[in-house]
């Protein structure tokens, strides 16, 4: 206990001698995103310029990403209000959910940089983008409820597979689940068809 008291007294004396040593050496939000001292390194830093966003500073990118994330949350919240009326307003639900997903992807693209996201696209991400675009086209362009529901179902399946692949060990789990679904589908088709 005496050792703890001594350490506390040393800390208080040190903070009084150094003035306000509580303030970070880097002002504002940059201190949160700067690389930590030591052997660790960040894989992302908002200060890195992106060739696809030549005129945007790091602050502008963070503000734009925050606005996109807030608008995505608004779209997801409004889509949640349509859940009880899903059978009557399925097109509006799918449209709002897809707009929220698109705005969320824009927010991630602004934060990480679109050049990084486009450099190495994953096949499931491309399928998700295709399902997202198809859902929006069916809801806004064609105004077809059955095609909108089909696109929304494809969006849910590809989004779940994409998220499963991002988890540690998720790629193996995704292969296992897709193999299981393939065997079940093959078994069901072989029972249904006399061939």
TAWO-V205495 format. One record per helix or strand. SS is the DSSP state (H for helix, E for strand). FROM is the first residue (numbers start at 1). TO is the last residue. If there is no record, write none. Layout:
ss from to
SS FROM TO
SS FROM TO
This chain:
ss from to
H 2 17
H 30 33
H 58 81
H 83 85
H 90 112
H 114 119
H 123 142
H 145 166
H 170 192
